[in-house]
Amino acid sequence: MTEAGSFADRVKNQADIVRVIGEYVRLKKSGQNFTGLCPFHGEKTPSFAVHPVKQIFHCFGCGKGGDVFSFVMDMEKCPFPEAVKIVAEKCGIPVPRPKERTPEERKENQQRAALIEIHREAQSFFSRQLESTAEGRAARAYLEDRGLNAETIAKFGIGYAPSGGDALLRQLKPKYAEKLLVDSGVISRDQSGARLFDRFRRRITLPIANESGKIVAFGCRALGDDLPKYLNSPETPIYSKSNVLYHMDRAKEPIRRQDFAVLVEGYMDAIAVARAGIGNVVASCGTSLTEPQIKLLGRFTKRVIVNYDPDVAGQAATERSLTLLLEHDFEVRVLALPPIGDKKADPDLFIREKGTEAYIKLLKEAPPYVDYLIARARQMDLSTGEGKQRALNFLMPYVQRIPNRLLRSEWATRIAQQLRIDEPVLRAALNKSATERRSEVKVAPQLVGKPAKQIERRLIRMLAEAEGFKRELAQRLQHGRLYEGLETEKVFAALIVAGLSDEPIPATEIGTELGERERRLFFEILFEDAQEPTWEEAESCLDALRRRQIEQELAKVQKTIEANPSGAGLRELLERKQELMKQLTAAGQPG
Ligand SMILES: [Zn+2]
C-alpha cells in the first residue's frame, strides 16, 4: 500500500509498468494491453496481460495480478521496500538513503560498494598498462594481430595485467584494507598468508560486468602459451560465475528487440560476434550453462542459437546446454561452424577468416536442435543393432523434451528414417517416457470465478473508472442496497467504500482488500475491452438491478401467499404484492 506523497507513491506515479515488467517478460502489444507468457505459471500461450494506462497486470491463467510493486515482489521474492527500490532504480528515480538499516546490512553494502570501486580502479589500471608500457604494447600487438582494433579494445575495456606481480597491489594498497583486497579476488595471498600479490600477471584482461553494467570480475587470457589459457576471478561477494553471462549488460536491449540471443562459449567469441554487428550475443565463459544463467536469459528471450566450439568439449557443452534450455522451454537452434581447412572453427576464428557476412548467413540458416542432434547421431556407427541403440539412446532424452506432441511425432518419423530404425519400435519407446514428462501447472478450479453478469461487470468497471460520476453511482447503489445478494457483492462493497472516499484509491489497493476469487474477477473486468461508460448506461444498469430486487421480493411474497393462502396477514401481503407490481412497471421493462 502506498501512502500519498511517499517515496513509493512517487515511484509508482513515475514508473512505467510495461517497461519494468518488460525486463522480466517478453511483452507484445495487443489492443490496448500488452501480453506475454506468465512468469508465475508454466504456459505456452500468453494469458498474462499488462495495462499501460491503469498500470496493472493480471494473469488470466493463474490469477496473479497487481501493480508494478507486487509484480517485482513476486518475481524477486523481496519485501515491499526492496521492490520500491528496484522499480525506482529501473526507472532512474534517485533513491533516498534509507535511514534505518541493521549494522550487518550497512557493513555488507559498504563492502560491496568498496569491491566494485576496486574493480573500477583495477580496470583503469589495466587499460593504462595496455596503452603506456612496453609490455602492454606487446600485448596490444598481439590483440591487433587477432583483429582487435583500438575501437574494440576501448569498447570492451580490454586491458593488460603486467608480469611484475605487485603493480596493481601497489596501486590499491594505500586505499584499501588487505582483507578487502583479497576478498575482491584481484589480489591473492600466498600460502604462508604473509605476502600479497596480483592474481593476474602477464595476461590480457577482460572486464566482466553484471547485468547493470558494473564491473564485478575479470576474465584473463594468457599471452602466448602460458597455462591456464584463461584465469578468471574467483567467486566473491559481488561475483558468482554461474549467475553472470558475459556481455549481458550490453546485449539485453538487442536481445529483447530481436527476440533471440546467440550463445557462444568464450569472451573472444562474444566480442567477435558483437563486432560483426550481432549485438545480441552472450557468452557462458568456460562453464556449461547454468540454471541461473538460463533464467537470466529467459527474462529477455526464449529463443537461442547455440554456437559453441566444434571440438569434443564444445559438443558436450552444447548438448548439456540443450538439455537445460529445453527444460526451460527455449526454442533452440544450433550453429555448428564448418571447419576452415583442417582447423575447427570457433566463431572468433570463423569471422576472422571468412568474414561477417558468411557468419551471418550461417547464423540465419542454423537448424533446429533436433537436426543438429540427428546429424550427430548419424556420425555414430549405425551398421549394427547396438550402434543404432546407442544413437537412439543419445537422441531420446532430447526428443522427449519437445513439449509439442505433433512436433515430437514428426521428429520420431524423421529419426526413424534417418537412422533406419523401425518406426513403431521408436514410437513405443517415445510414448513410454512421454507420460513421465512434467506437464503444465494446472490452475486450481476453485479460483476461477463464475462469470459475473454483464450488467454487474459494467457497473464494476464504472465504479472503478468513471471519474465523472462514480461517486454518484456509488451513492445510488449504496442507498438502494442494489448490489446486495449479487454474486459480486463483495467487489461492489469495496468499490462503493472507495468511491465514497475523499481520497482517490487505486484499483490495486482495492484488490488487496478482496479475497482471491473476487480480486481476480475485478482485474479481469478492468482488462476487458470496453466502451467509455455514460451516465445513461449507468442509469439503465441501475434500473436493471432495481427490477431484479423488486422481482426477488415479489417472488418471495408470492411464495408466502401460496404457502398459506388463508393465513393472517394475507391482506398485507396482497397489498405489498400490488405495490411491488406497480414499482416494477415504474422501473420500466428491461430494454
Ligand atoms: Zn499466470
Residues whose N, C-alpha, C, O or C-beta is under 5 A from the ligand:
A	BS01	ZN	C38 F40 H41 C59 G61 C62 G63
